[in-house]
Amino acid sequence: MDLSTTYMGLHLPNPLVASASPLSRELDTVKRLEDAGISAIVMYSLFEEEIRHAEQELAHHLEHSAHSHHEALGYFPDLGHFEGGPDGYLEQIRRIKQAVKVPVIASINGVTPGGWTDQARRMQEAGADGIELNVYTIPTHPDMDGAAVEQLYLDDLALVRKVVTVPVAVKLSPFFSSLPNMARRLEQAGADALVLFNRFYQPDLDIENMEVVPEVRLSNSASLLMSLRWTAILRSVVTRASLGLSTGVHTGRDVIKATMAGADACQLAASLLIHGPEHVRGLLETLRTWMEEHEYESIRQMKGSMSLGKVADPSAFERANYMKALRDYR
């Protein structure tokens, strides 16, 4: 049975990819993921703020001036919390590449176009097989319109494409006015893959201490539905770039649904954090068993078979789905 797939130009033995998460911080965990059958590993994200912090700290020590950004240096957490900042990240790429044979995809989390994108070149030089751009922006200024937000993604991609030759994926937000239009523009701008979606963690309020506090709630299979729907819709829109489905892939049936919707790869994070790296074996076994029972010989045969362009009733992915769900609810 052929489980192989192609994702962002990389030929993978199966569609399961470890998403950006703390799992890639430990070499032992990375090795366990490979032993369990994971086909590629996206590293934890290097944040734009870490890069800027390191650059400002260096300028502070070199210049010894009154304009060395004391407040900026004090605002961001000590780089020790991020295991060495940019240099530590590059060293971790080298360690992982020496430890495993599966492709290693570096991840940059940023928003402002500029010098931080050059870090992608250093990641490639350190051995990364690909780069995932995790563009995270919360537009809070009323003068920033939707077109400006979209341009940020396109500018970031263009700058990275100029400095690397390895494949580049863009992890998207679901909050675009026209996601198909944005997907097509990113593909035309050189994205080798689109990842659906970036999962934004929402802050909570501590009403006793009057503080805004970070809140991390892991996904479950119910979280799959938005990514599933848009993967099915974008499958006929995106013709060259790969589609990676992220968020909510917890079971073998989730992998099957994602593949049928049109995903070239399924990114896993929460399910691996909950169940451990060995969870990959169970997912692959469920996938193989289901394919055998339903007489599928390959992932290629399944892929996109229930996308918008293939299903008998395309309206099920559109407004009709909303109407039917409300009408039939009891």
MOURRA-V70315 format. One line per field, one symbol per residue. ss: DSSP state (2 for helix, 1 for strand, 0 for the rest). psi: psi as a letter, one per 30 degrees, with the letter a starting at -180 (. if undefined). A space follows every 10 residues. Layout:
ss = ???
psi = ???
//
This chain:
ss = 0100111001 1100011100 0222202222 2222220001 1111111222 2222222222 2220000002 2222200022 2200222222 2222222220 0011111111 0000222222 2222220001 1111100000 0000022222 2222222222 2220001111 1100000022 2222222200 0011110000 0001110000 1110000000 2222222222 2222000000 0111110000 0222222222 2000111102 2222200022 2222222222 2220000122 2200000000 0002222022 2222222200
psi = kjgllkkhfk jkflgjkklk lffgfkeeee eeeeefgkfl kkllkkkeee eeeeeeeeee feehlfhghe eeefeklkff fghgbeeeee eeeeeeeffl flkkklkkja ekkafffffe eeeeffgkfl kkjijjkjjf kffjleeeee eeeeeeeeee ffflflkklk jlkfhkejee eeeeeeeffg kflkkjlkjk kkllkjfegh lkkkkjjlla ffffeeeeef eeefefejfe llkkkljgjf leeeeeeeee fgkflkkkde eeeefleffe eeeeeeeeee eeeghkflee eekgfhleff leiffffbee eeeeeeefk.
//
